[in-house]
Amino acid sequence: MATRGDAAAVEAAVRAVLRDVLGLGARADALTATTPLFGSLPELDSMAVAGLLTELEDRLGIVIEDDEVDGELLESFGSLVRFAQAKALS
């Protein structure tokens, strides 16, 4: 069973990927569960999505299938973290 520490580590990894891939810098530290992502962050356009997902796969050791990627996945920081936690901690 996953621990809170594991879940927090996945959240930190997602935050780091957003910081590194999108170049958010310190703005990544201010993301909350309700912070909107796709459509709200100019850095996160359709071209950046592939790089973001590939980096999440590499850092978390997960595989993200094409049919798992939809608008809800990138709706908010919280939705992306929940998805990554479900994949990484299952």
Rosetta constraint file for C-alpha pairs under 8 A:
AtomPair CA 1 CA 89 HARMONIC 7.97 0.50
AtomPair CA 2 CA 6 HARMONIC 6.05 0.50
AtomPair CA 2 CA 7 HARMONIC 7.09 0.50
AtomPair CA 2 CA 89 HARMONIC 5.99 0.50
AtomPair CA 2 CA 90 HARMONIC 7.92 0.50
AtomPair CA 3 CA 7 HARMONIC 6.45 0.50
AtomPair CA 4 CA 8 HARMONIC 6.02 0.50
AtomPair CA 5 CA 9 HARMONIC 6.06 0.50
AtomPair CA 6 CA 10 HARMONIC 6.33 0.50
AtomPair CA 6 CA 89 HARMONIC 7.55 0.50
AtomPair CA 7 CA 11 HARMONIC 6.27 0.50
AtomPair CA 7 CA 85 HARMONIC 6.14 0.50
AtomPair CA 7 CA 89 HARMONIC 7.64 0.50
AtomPair CA 8 CA 12 HARMONIC 6.11 0.50
AtomPair CA 9 CA 13 HARMONIC 6.16 0.50
AtomPair CA 10 CA 14 HARMONIC 6.21 0.50
AtomPair CA 10 CA 60 HARMONIC 7.46 0.50
AtomPair CA 10 CA 81 HARMONIC 7.26 0.50
AtomPair CA 10 CA 84 HARMONIC 6.91 0.50
AtomPair CA 10 CA 85 HARMONIC 6.01 0.50
AtomPair CA 10 CA 88 HARMONIC 7.50 0.50
AtomPair CA 11 CA 15 HARMONIC 6.18 0.50
AtomPair CA 11 CA 81 HARMONIC 5.63 0.50
AtomPair CA 11 CA 84 HARMONIC 7.97 0.50
AtomPair CA 11 CA 85 HARMONIC 7.52 0.50
AtomPair CA 12 CA 16 HARMONIC 6.09 0.50
AtomPair CA 13 CA 17 HARMONIC 6.13 0.50
AtomPair CA 13 CA 56 HARMONIC 7.89 0.50
AtomPair CA 13 CA 59 HARMONIC 7.27 0.50
AtomPair CA 13 CA 60 HARMONIC 7.56 0.50
AtomPair CA 14 CA 18 HARMONIC 6.27 0.50
AtomPair CA 14 CA 56 HARMONIC 6.90 0.50
AtomPair CA 14 CA 80 HARMONIC 7.79 0.50
AtomPair CA 14 CA 81 HARMONIC 6.44 0.50
AtomPair CA 14 CA 84 HARMONIC 7.59 0.50
AtomPair CA 15 CA 19 HARMONIC 6.16 0.50
AtomPair CA 15 CA 28 HARMONIC 6.04 0.50
AtomPair CA 15 CA 29 HARMONIC 7.24 0.50
AtomPair CA 15 CA 31 HARMONIC 7.91 0.50
AtomPair CA 16 CA 20 HARMONIC 5.98 0.50
AtomPair CA 16 CA 28 HARMONIC 7.53 0.50
AtomPair CA 17 CA 21 HARMONIC 5.66 0.50
AtomPair CA 17 CA 22 HARMONIC 7.78 0.50
AtomPair CA 17 CA 52 HARMONIC 6.87 0.50
AtomPair CA 17 CA 55 HARMONIC 6.66 0.50
AtomPair CA 17 CA 56 HARMONIC 6.67 0.50
AtomPair CA 18 CA 22 HARMONIC 5.47 0.50
AtomPair CA 18 CA 23 HARMONIC 7.24 0.50
AtomPair CA 18 CA 24 HARMONIC 6.70 0.50
AtomPair CA 18 CA 28 HARMONIC 6.66 0.50
AtomPair CA 18 CA 52 HARMONIC 7.12 0.50
AtomPair CA 19 CA 23 HARMONIC 5.18 0.50
AtomPair CA 19 CA 24 HARMONIC 4.56 0.50
AtomPair CA 19 CA 25 HARMONIC 5.30 0.50
AtomPair CA 19 CA 26 HARMONIC 7.61 0.50
AtomPair CA 19 CA 27 HARMONIC 7.74 0.50
AtomPair CA 19 CA 28 HARMONIC 5.42 0.50
AtomPair CA 20 CA 24 HARMONIC 7.01 0.50
AtomPair CA 20 CA 25 HARMONIC 7.44 0.50
AtomPair CA 21 CA 48 HARMONIC 7.88 0.50
AtomPair CA 21 CA 51 HARMONIC 7.07 0.50
AtomPair CA 21 CA 52 HARMONIC 6.19 0.50
AtomPair CA 21 CA 55 HARMONIC 7.78 0.50
AtomPair CA 22 CA 43 HARMONIC 5.72 0.50
AtomPair CA 22 CA 44 HARMONIC 6.76 0.50
AtomPair CA 22 CA 48 HARMONIC 7.40 0.50
AtomPair CA 22 CA 52 HARMONIC 7.87 0.50
AtomPair CA 23 CA 43 HARMONIC 7.85 0.50
AtomPair CA 24 CA 28 HARMONIC 5.57 0.50
AtomPair CA 25 CA 29 HARMONIC 7.95 0.50
AtomPair CA 26 CA 30 HARMONIC 7.30 0.50
AtomPair CA 27 CA 31 HARMONIC 7.03 0.50
AtomPair CA 31 CA 35 HARMONIC 5.78 0.50
AtomPair CA 31 CA 77 HARMONIC 6.71 0.50
AtomPair CA 32 CA 77 HARMONIC 6.41 0.50
AtomPair CA 32 CA 78 HARMONIC 6.91 0.50
AtomPair CA 33 CA 76 HARMONIC 6.61 0.50
AtomPair CA 33 CA 77 HARMONIC 5.14 0.50
AtomPair CA 33 CA 78 HARMONIC 3.75 0.50
AtomPair CA 33 CA 79 HARMONIC 7.32 0.50
AtomPair CA 34 CA 76 HARMONIC 5.76 0.50
AtomPair CA 34 CA 77 HARMONIC 6.39 0.50
AtomPair CA 34 CA 78 HARMONIC 6.05 0.50
AtomPair CA 35 CA 76 HARMONIC 5.32 0.50
AtomPair CA 35 CA 77 HARMONIC 5.57 0.50
AtomPair CA 35 CA 78 HARMONIC 7.44 0.50
AtomPair CA 36 CA 40 HARMONIC 5.92 0.50
AtomPair CA 36 CA 41 HARMONIC 7.65 0.50
AtomPair CA 36 CA 74 HARMONIC 7.97 0.50
AtomPair CA 36 CA 75 HARMONIC 5.73 0.50
AtomPair CA 36 CA 76 HARMONIC 4.13 0.50
AtomPair CA 36 CA 77 HARMONIC 6.38 0.50
AtomPair CA 37 CA 41 HARMONIC 5.51 0.50
AtomPair CA 37 CA 44 HARMONIC 7.13 0.50
AtomPair CA 37 CA 74 HARMONIC 5.91 0.50
AtomPair CA 37 CA 75 HARMONIC 5.60 0.50
AtomPair CA 37 CA 76 HARMONIC 4.97 0.50
AtomPair CA 37 CA 77 HARMONIC 6.29 0.50
AtomPair CA 38 CA 44 HARMONIC 5.84 0.50
AtomPair CA 38 CA 45 HARMONIC 6.92 0.50
AtomPair CA 38 CA 74 HARMONIC 5.58 0.50
AtomPair CA 38 CA 75 HARMONIC 5.91 0.50
AtomPair CA 38 CA 76 HARMONIC 7.48 0.50
AtomPair CA 39 CA 44 HARMONIC 7.37 0.50
AtomPair CA 39 CA 45 HARMONIC 7.42 0.50
AtomPair CA 40 CA 44 HARMONIC 7.95 0.50
AtomPair CA 41 CA 45 HARMONIC 7.86 0.50
AtomPair CA 43 CA 48 HARMONIC 7.31 0.50
AtomPair CA 44 CA 48 HARMONIC 5.48 0.50
AtomPair CA 44 CA 49 HARMONIC 6.51 0.50
AtomPair CA 45 CA 49 HARMONIC 6.50 0.50
AtomPair CA 46 CA 50 HARMONIC 7.56 0.50
AtomPair CA 47 CA 51 HARMONIC 7.54 0.50
AtomPair CA 48 CA 52 HARMONIC 6.11 0.50
AtomPair CA 49 CA 53 HARMONIC 6.13 0.50
AtomPair CA 50 CA 54 HARMONIC 6.05 0.50
AtomPair CA 51 CA 55 HARMONIC 6.08 0.50
AtomPair CA 52 CA 56 HARMONIC 6.26 0.50
AtomPair CA 53 CA 57 HARMONIC 6.23 0.50
AtomPair CA 53 CA 64 HARMONIC 7.37 0.50
AtomPair CA 54 CA 58 HARMONIC 6.29 0.50
AtomPair CA 55 CA 59 HARMONIC 6.07 0.50
AtomPair CA 56 CA 60 HARMONIC 5.81 0.50
AtomPair CA 56 CA 61 HARMONIC 7.83 0.50
AtomPair CA 56 CA 62 HARMONIC 7.52 0.50
AtomPair CA 56 CA 84 HARMONIC 7.89 0.50
AtomPair CA 57 CA 61 HARMONIC 5.36 0.50
AtomPair CA 57 CA 62 HARMONIC 4.69 0.50
AtomPair CA 57 CA 63 HARMONIC 5.62 0.50
AtomPair CA 57 CA 64 HARMONIC 6.79 0.50
AtomPair CA 58 CA 62 HARMONIC 7.03 0.50
AtomPair CA 60 CA 88 HARMONIC 6.26 0.50
AtomPair CA 61 CA 88 HARMONIC 7.21 0.50
AtomPair CA 62 CA 87 HARMONIC 6.43 0.50
AtomPair CA 62 CA 88 HARMONIC 6.13 0.50
AtomPair CA 63 CA 87 HARMONIC 7.94 0.50
AtomPair CA 64 CA 68 HARMONIC 6.62 0.50
AtomPair CA 64 CA 69 HARMONIC 7.68 0.50
AtomPair CA 65 CA 69 HARMONIC 7.16 0.50
AtomPair CA 69 CA 73 HARMONIC 6.23 0.50
AtomPair CA 70 CA 74 HARMONIC 7.35 0.50
AtomPair CA 71 CA 75 HARMONIC 6.02 0.50
AtomPair CA 72 CA 76 HARMONIC 7.81 0.50
AtomPair CA 72 CA 79 HARMONIC 6.97 0.50
AtomPair CA 73 CA 79 HARMONIC 5.71 0.50
AtomPair CA 73 CA 80 HARMONIC 5.43 0.50
AtomPair CA 73 CA 83 HARMONIC 6.96 0.50
AtomPair CA 74 CA 79 HARMONIC 6.63 0.50
AtomPair CA 74 CA 80 HARMONIC 5.74 0.50
AtomPair CA 75 CA 79 HARMONIC 6.44 0.50
AtomPair CA 75 CA 80 HARMONIC 7.55 0.50
AtomPair CA 76 CA 80 HARMONIC 6.40 0.50
AtomPair CA 77 CA 81 HARMONIC 6.15 0.50
AtomPair CA 78 CA 82 HARMONIC 6.06 0.50
AtomPair CA 79 CA 83 HARMONIC 6.17 0.50
AtomPair CA 80 CA 84 HARMONIC 6.17 0.50
AtomPair CA 81 CA 85 HARMONIC 6.00 0.50
AtomPair CA 82 CA 86 HARMONIC 6.09 0.50
AtomPair CA 83 CA 87 HARMONIC 6.30 0.50
AtomPair CA 84 CA 88 HARMONIC 5.91 0.50
AtomPair CA 85 CA 89 HARMONIC 5.54 0.50
AtomPair CA 85 CA 90 HARMONIC 7.89 0.50
AtomPair CA 86 CA 90 HARMONIC 5.83 0.50
